[in-house]
């Protein structure tokens, strides 16, 4: 079971709509509300980072992909958010920089990779348990 949104506009309104779609999908799969909350919050943070950081130097919004899958036999849920931009580097600021640590705290496993094609965030949860 999976959902996929590819080439979506990396704008705040679209990220919000994708957050709603992901939440509905998890609800339809009967994922516990606590675990679904973790998945949706972490995925939205990854999408918000793509919106805010990946295309900062571009005049037009870029794109992002959201892919989520659930393996019912194991209960594992995997969410991947990818962009094709180059993340802006910001000077240290005590009000910024909380997103990636939040993703790590909410997911059972989180990997953030960046290369010349963009940034990919892959997060995995055991949806049979909620912490």
C-alpha positions in Angstrom: 0.0 0.0 0.0 1.4 3.3 -1.0 0.7 6.9 -2.0 2.9 9.0 -4.2 2.9 12.6 -5.2 5.7 13.5 -7.7 6.7 16.8 -9.0 4.5 18.8 -6.7 5.1 22.6 -6.4 7.4 23.3 -3.4 5.1 25.9 -2.0 3.6 26.1 1.5 0.0 25.6 0.4 0.8 22.5 -1.5 2.9 21.1 1.4 -0.2 21.6 3.6 -2.4 19.8 1.2 0.0 16.9 1.0 0.1 16.8 4.8 -3.7 16.4 4.8 -3.5 13.6 2.2 -0.9 11.8 4.1 -3.0 12.0 7.3 -6.0 10.7 5.5 -4.0 7.8 4.0 -2.7 6.8 7.5 -6.2 7.0 9.0 -7.6 4.8 6.2 -4.8 2.3 7.1 -6.0 2.3 10.7 -2.6 3.5 11.9 -2.8 4.6 15.6 -3.5 8.3 16.0 -0.4 8.8 18.0 1.9 7.2 15.4 0.1 8.9 12.6 0.7 12.2 14.3 4.4 11.5 14.4 4.5 10.5 10.7 2.6 13.5 9.6 4.5 16.0 11.7 7.9 14.7 10.6 6.9 14.4 6.9 5.5 18.0 7.0 8.7 19.2 8.5 10.7 17.6 5.7 8.3 19.2 3.1 8.5 22.6 4.8 12.3 22.4 4.7 12.2 21.7 1.0 9.8 24.7 0.5 11.9 27.0 2.6 15.5 26.0 1.9 15.8 24.0 -1.4 15.0 26.7 -3.8 15.8 29.9 -1.9 18.0 31.3 -4.7 15.5 30.4 -7.5 13.0 32.9 -8.8 10.3 30.2 -9.3 9.2 27.5 -6.9 10.8 24.1 -7.4 9.3 20.8 -6.9 9.1 18.1 -4.2 8.1 14.5 -4.1 6.3 12.7 -1.3 6.2 8.9 -1.3 4.7 6.8 1.5 4.4 3.1 1.8 3.1 0.7 4.4 3.9 -3.0 4.7 0.9 -4.5 6.5 2.6 -7.7 7.3 5.4 -6.0 9.2 3.6 -2.7 10.2 6.5 -0.6 8.8 5.6 2.8 7.3 8.2 4.6 5.2 8.0 8.2 4.1 10.4 9.8 1.6 10.4 13.5 0.8 12.7 14.6 -2.0 13.6 17.9 -3.7 15.8 18.9 -6.6 17.2 22.1 -5.1 20.3 23.2 -3.3 19.7 23.9 0.3 20.6 27.4 1.5 23.0 27.6 4.4 21.9 30.0 7.2 24.0 31.5 9.9 23.5 30.0 13.4 20.2 31.2 14.9 18.6 29.9 18.1 15.2 30.1 16.5 16.2 27.8 13.5 17.6 24.4 13.0 15.0 22.4 14.9 13.4 20.5 12.0 16.0 17.7 11.3 16.4 16.9 15.0 12.6 16.8 15.3 12.4 14.3 12.4 15.1 12.1 14.1 13.1 12.3 17.4 9.8 11.3 15.8 10.9 8.5 13.5 12.3 5.1 14.3 14.9 5.8 11.6 15.8 8.9 9.7 18.3 9.5 6.9 19.0 12.8 5.2 21.1 12.6 2.0 22.2 15.5 -0.2 23.9 15.3 -3.6 23.9 17.2 -6.9 20.3 16.0 -7.6 18.9 17.5 -4.4 18.0 16.3 -0.9 16.1 13.2 0.1 14.7 12.6 3.6 13.8 9.0 4.4 12.0 8.2 7.6 10.7 4.8 8.9 8.3 3.9 11.7 7.0 0.7 13.2 3.4 1.6 13.0 2.4 -1.3 15.2 3.8 0.6 18.2 3.3 4.2 19.3 5.6 5.9 21.7 
